[in-house]
Amino acid sequence: MVLVMAEEVREALGAGRPVVALESTIIAHGLPRPDNLRVARELEDVVRQEGAVPATVAVLDGRPCVGLDGEQLERVATENGIRKLSHRDLAPAVAAGASGATTVSATAQLAALAGIRVFATGGLGGVHRQWTVTQDESADLGLLAKTRITVVCAGVKSVLDVPATLQRLETLGVAVAGYGTGRFPGFYLSDSGHPVDWTLDSPEQVAEVMRAQDALGARESALIVANPVPPREQLDPVLHARVLADALDACDAEGITGQAVTPFLLGYLVRHTDGASLEANLAAVRGNVRLAARIAVAWTRR
């Protein structure tokens, strides 16, 4: 698989300057048009404001692209038929000359292949509710267990089974640290109700953990930096609990299963919170991108 790297990204990596990978699924599938293109540009600007280079990742016409120019970013945001690509879909997409937006697992894989160490996203995928029946688990977890990358996120999507996801990450040997907190964030919520074992309080501390990972020479697993959305910008916890319960009931009533479950639940939350869940999502993503850029800067100060 031949990566197509934007010249700015290639030059920055070659010179040892900070680079932050950004996923493209949120652009193509996670936000409504035309807001998605505006947000995509805004997130890249946030990275630049912090002194790093943004590398939005996607597959266009069968070419895995690490870093998009303005025209390519607009294609991802506006073109119909853009597929949603997990890491398992990369080879078929390349062979078929397809275009797709990359999920967490696909973005992490391509970013790591390019030599990018820091990646910002909204929330991770994880173990789904009723896992014992459905055996439904996001591909994100297995990929992060074997990929050396630091992922800044707001925890896992709150529609998932959070404690089961944390247990699965522990089993897979993926390190999880709360940023400035001893609690695991809940995507829309500052606190999922579950603790984390480690707390990191600065980008420099995160970079030190990254260096320790390399020095130990252990298995190539990820570091998850769980960065909570500020309490003032989170979705009201009571509203979240009520609407999520209704969404789960609606999902069962309509017979939604498999990959369709998470998009259904997230869409239900947006509609029935009058867009408040979307605003909390965006607040989390902006904060994660800013922190990831600061970590990338600290990482390159070696």
N, C-alpha and C positions, 0 to 999 in steps of 0.2 A: 504494500500500500504506500503510494507516494503522496506525502503531505504537500499541500500548497500553502506556504507560509507567506503572509503579507510582508512586504519588504521592511516595513517599520518593525514588525515583530522579529523578523530574522536578524535585523541589525541590533536590536536591543538584546536579544539572547546572546549574540556573538560578542557583544561588548560587556556582558554581565550586568545589564541594567534590568530593573524590575519589570516583570510582565505578569498580568493577571488574565487567566482564561475565564470566559463568560459563556454560559450555555445559550442556545438559541431556541429551545423549546418554549420558553416563556414568551419569546417574541412571536413565534408562529402559532402557538396553541394555547398559551396561558393568558393572553391579554386581548381585549377587543380592539378591532381596528377603528380609527387610525391611531388610537393611543399607543398601540404597541410599538410603532416606529419611533414615536417621540420618546418613549421610555427607553428603548434600545439605545438611542443616541445619548440620552441623559446618563445612562449607566456608564457608557464609554467615557463621557465627559468627567464623571466622578473619579474614575480611575486616573485620568490625566491630571486632574486637580491635585491628586495626592502624589504625583511624581512618577507614576508607572504607566506602562503601555497596555492598552486593552487588546485582548485577542479573542473576539467573539468567534465561536466555532460552529461550523455547519458543513454539510455535504452539498455541493452544487454541481449538477450534471456529472455525478459520479466522482467528483474530486473533493477529497477531504480538505477543507479550508480552515486554517488556523489564523484568524485575523481576517476581517472582512472590510472591503472598502464601502463607500457610501452606497453605490449601486447594488452591491451584493447584500448589504444590510436591508435595503429596501425590498429586494426580491424576497428575502426570508419573511419580511413583515407583510407583504401584500400579494404575493403570488399564490394562486389557488393550486392545490395539489401538493403542497410541501408536506412530506411525510414526517412522522415522528420516529426517530431512529435511536434505539438502544444500541449498546455496543455489539450485540449479536447481529444487528441489522447492517453493520458497516460494510462487511464484505459483499453481501447481496446488492446493497445500494451502489457500491463502486462498480461492481460487475455489470449492473443494469443501467448505469449512467443516470441514476435517479438523483433527485434533490430532496434533502430532508433536514429538519432541525434536530439537533442532538440533545438527548436527555443528559442527566447527570453522568450515567455510566459511559456513554459514548463521548461526552465532552472530556471526562477525566482521562479516558484512554488516549484520545488524540492529543490532548494537552501534554500528557506524560511522554508520549512518543516524540513530541516536538521539543521536549526539555523544559516545559513550564512546570513550576513547582506549586503555584498557588492558584486556586480556582474558587470563584464565588458563585453561589446559587441562592435560591430562596429556601426551599426545604428539601431534604432527602426523601427518596422513597424508602419503604421499609416493609415490615411484616404486616399483612393485612388482617383486619378483624376476621374472626372465624377461620384463622389459618389452619386449625386442626381439621377443618372440613375441606377447605378449598386448596390448601397447600400453596397459597398465593403469596409470594415474596418478591419484592422488587429486585431487579438485576443490579441495582446500585450497590447493594451490600456485598455481594460476591466479588464484584469488580474492585471495590475499594479495599477488599481484603488482600489484593495482590497488586496494587498500584501505589507507588510512592508519590503521593500528592497531598497537599494540605487543602482541605475543603472547608470554606467558611459558609455556614448555613444557619438557619434559624431553627435547628432541630429537624424533626421529620414532620411531614404533613399530619395535622391533628386528626384527620379522618382515619389514620392508621392505628395499629395496636402499638402504642409507644413503649410500654414496658417490655413487650415481646421483641420489639426492634432493638432496644438497648441490650437485652439478653443475647440476641443474635450477633450484634456487633462484638460483644464480649467473647462469645464463642469463636468468632472469626478472627479475633486478635486485633481488631481495629481500635486504636486509641481515640477516646472521646474526652474533650475538655470543655468546660464552660468558660466563656469569656466574661470575666468579671462577675461570675456567679457560680454558686455550687449547685444550681438547679438546671435541669435540662429544659430548654425552651420548647414551647409547643406551637411553633410556626406562627399562627395568628396571635398566640398568647405568650406572654413573657415567661411563664412557668407552666410546664406540662404536668407538674405534680410529682416529678421523679427527680432524684438527685443524680449528680455526676461525681466521679471519684476525684477528678482533678479540676483545678481552677487556674486559669492564666489571666493575668491582669494587664498585659501590654503586648504590642506587636513584637517587641524584643524578646519577651519570654516565649512567645510562640516560635520565633526563629531559633531560639536555643533548643527547644524540643526537636525541631526539624534537624538541627545539626547533630543532636544526640542520636536521632534515628539513623543517620548516616554513619556516625562513628561506631555504633553498635554492630553495624553490618547485619542487622536482622532481616527477616522477610520483608519484601517490598510491599508494605501495607500503608494505608493512608493515615493521616491525622485529621480528625474532625474537630473543628473549632466551632462550638455551638454558641452563637451570638444572639442573645434575646432581643426581640423588638422592644423598644422603650415602653414602659407601662402606659404612658400617656398616649401612645399610638397603637396599642394592642386592641383587638376586638374585645368588646365587653364580655367577660367570661360567662356571665349568666346567659346572655344572648347566644353566645357560641354553643353552650351546652344544650340549650333548648332547640336551636335550629339544627344542630348536628344530629340530635336524637330524631327529629322529624325527618331529616334527610335519610338516615339509615332505615327508618320505617318505609319511606317512599321507595328507596332502592329495593327493598325486599318485595314490596307490593308490585313493582313494575318488572320484577324478574331480572334486574340488571346484574350481570356477573362479569368476572374476568377483568380484562384491561379497561372495560367501560365503567367500572365502579368508581375509581378515583375521580375521573373527569365529571361524572354525574354528581358526586357528592360536593366537589368544589364549586361546580356551577350552581347547585342548589343553595349553597351557602352565600354565594354572591347575590343571587336573586332575593333570598329571604332575609338578608341583612341590609337590603337597599344599598348594596355596594360597599358596605363597611368592611367586609372581609377582604375585598380587593384592595382597599386602601391600606389595611394592616399588612397585607402581602407585600405591597409596594414599599411600605416603610421598612419592612424587614429586608427586602432585597437591596434597597439603597444603603442601609446600614452595613449589610454584609459586603457589598462591593467596596465601600469606603474602607472597612477594616481589612479586607483582603489586599487592597492596594498598599496600605500601611505595613502589613506583614511582608509583602513582596519587597518593599523598600528596605525593611529591617533585615530580611534574608540576604539581600545583595551586599549588605555592609559587612563583609567578611574580611 
